[in-house]
C-alpha cells in the first residue's frame, strides 16, 4: 500500500508546533492565580513559623517557671531549719562565741544564705518599714514601740521570704500603734 504524502498521518512537527506556544506562554490570568496562591502559601507558612516560635518561647518560659517554683517549694521545707539556726546563734552564751563549733555553725548559716541568694530568694526583715499586708503578717500591736512611727513594723518575730513578686512566707511582725 502506498501512503498519501499530502495528508500527514502522525506528523510530529505539526502537533509540536502548536503545543509549545501554549505551554511557553500561559495566560496572564493563570500567572496571577499562581502568584496569589504562592502569596497565600507564603503568608500561611510565615504565620505557622511565627506560631511555632511563640509556642517554643512560651514552653521554655513555662519550663523555667516550673523549675523555679519547684526550687522555691523545696526551699520552703528548709526555712524552718534556717530559723532554728538563727535562733540558736542569737542565744549562744558569751563564753561559746570564740568556740570553733560556733564558727562552724556560722559558716553553715552563711552557706544557707548564699544558697538562698543563688535561688533569688530574699529575706524579709521589715523593722522600721511601713506595714505591708502583702508581705507581713501582723500578730500584735506593740504599745511600747519607741521611736517608730505609727503603722510601721516595730519588731520582726519571724523573718519572711520573697522571690521576685512571689511571697514564699510572710514575716510575722508587731506593729507600732
C-alpha positions in Angstrom: 0.0 0.0 0.0 1.1 3.4 -0.7 0.7 6.3 1.6 -0.6 9.6 0.6 2.2 12.2 1.0 -0.2 15.1 1.1 -2.0 14.1 4.3 0.2 13.7 7.3 -0.9 10.8 9.4 1.2 11.3 12.6 3.3 14.3 11.8 5.2 15.2 15.0 6.1 18.6 13.6 2.5 19.5 13.1 1.5 18.7 16.7 4.5 20.1 18.4 4.4 23.5 16.8 1.1 24.4 18.4 1.8 22.8 21.9 5.0 24.7 22.8 3.4 28.0 22.2 0.5 27.2 24.6 2.9 25.9 27.3 5.5 28.5 26.9 3.2 31.5 27.2 0.5 30.8 29.8 -2.1 33.4 30.1 -1.8 36.3 32.5 -4.8 35.1 34.4 -3.1 31.8 35.2 0.1 33.6 36.3 -1.9 35.9 38.5 -3.7 33.0 40.1 -0.4 31.2 40.7 1.1 34.3 42.3 -1.9 34.7 44.6 -1.7 31.1 45.7 2.1 31.5 46.2 1.5 34.6 48.3 -1.2 32.8 50.4 1.1 29.8 50.9 4.0 32.1 51.9 1.8 34.1 54.4 0.5 30.8 55.8 4.0 29.4 56.2 5.2 32.6 57.9 2.2 32.6 60.2 2.8 28.9 61.2 6.5 29.6 61.7 5.7 32.6 64.0 3.2 30.5 65.9 5.8 27.8 66.4 8.3 30.4 67.6 5.8 31.7 70.1 4.9 28.2 71.3 8.6 27.4 71.8 9.2 30.6 73.7 6.1 30.0 75.9 7.1 26.4 76.5 10.6 27.4 77.6 9.2 30.1 79.9 6.7 27.6 81.4 9.5 25.1 81.9 11.7 27.8 83.6 8.8 28.9 85.8 8.1 25.3 86.8 11.8 24.7 87.7 11.9 27.9 89.7 8.7 27.1 91.5 10.0 23.7 92.3 13.2 25.1 93.8 11.2 27.6 95.8 8.9 25.0 97.1 11.8 22.7 98.1 13.4 25.7 99.8 10.3 26.3 101.9 11.0 22.9 103.6 14.4 24.2 104.8 13.3 27.6 106.0 12.3 26.4 109.5 15.8 24.9 109.8 17.3 28.3 108.9 15.1 29.9 111.6 16.3 27.4 114.2 20.0 28.1 113.3 19.3 31.9 113.6 17.6 31.5 116.9 20.5 29.3 118.2 23.0 31.9 117.0 21.1 34.7 118.7 21.0 32.8 122.1 24.6 31.5 122.2 26.3 32.0 125.6 29.1 34.6 125.6 31.7 32.0 126.6 31.0 29.9 123.5 31.3 32.7 120.9 35.0 32.0 120.4 34.4 28.2 120.2 35.3 26.6 116.8 31.9 24.9 116.9 30.2 28.2 116.9 32.4 29.3 113.9 31.3 26.1 112.1 27.6 26.8 112.7 28.1 30.4 111.5 29.7 29.1 108.3 26.8 26.7 107.7 24.3 29.5 108.2 26.3 31.6 105.7 26.1 28.7 103.2 22.3 28.7 103.6 22.2 32.4 102.9 24.4 32.0 99.8 22.1 29.3 98.5 19.0 31.5 99.0 20.8 34.3 97.1 21.6 31.9 94.3 17.9 31.0 94.1 16.9 34.7 94.1 15.2 34.3 97.4 15.4 37.3 99.8 14.7 37.6 103.5 12.1 40.0 104.7 13.1 41.7 108.0 11.0 44.8 107.9 11.8 46.6 111.2 11.1 50.3 110.8 9.3 49.9 107.5 5.6 50.6 106.9 3.3 47.6 107.4 2.6 45.8 104.1 -0.2 43.3 104.3 1.1 41.6 101.2 4.5 40.7 102.8 3.8 40.9 106.5 1.5 39.2 109.0 0.8 41.3 112.0 0.3 39.2 115.1 0.0 42.1 117.5 0.4 45.8 118.3 3.5 46.9 120.2 2.3 49.6 122.6 5.9 50.0 123.9 7.4 50.8 120.5 9.6 53.8 120.9 10.9 55.9 118.0 8.9 54.1 115.4 6.1 55.8 113.5 2.5 54.6 113.8 1.7 51.8 111.3 5.4 50.8 111.0 6.9 47.4 112.0 8.4 47.6 115.4 9.6 44.0 115.7 10.1 41.0 113.5 9.3 37.8 115.3 9.9 35.5 112.3 11.6 36.6 109.0 9.7 36.3 105.8 11.0 35.2 102.4 10.2 36.5 98.9 11.3 35.5 95.4 10.6 38.2 92.9 6.9 39.0 93.3 6.1 35.7 95.0 5.9 35.8 98.8 7.1 32.4 100.0 6.4 33.1 103.6 5.1 36.3 105.2 7.1 37.9 108.0 5.5 37.7 111.4 5.7 41.2 112.9 4.4 43.5 115.6 3.3 47.0 114.6 3.6 50.3 116.4 0.2 51.8 117.3 
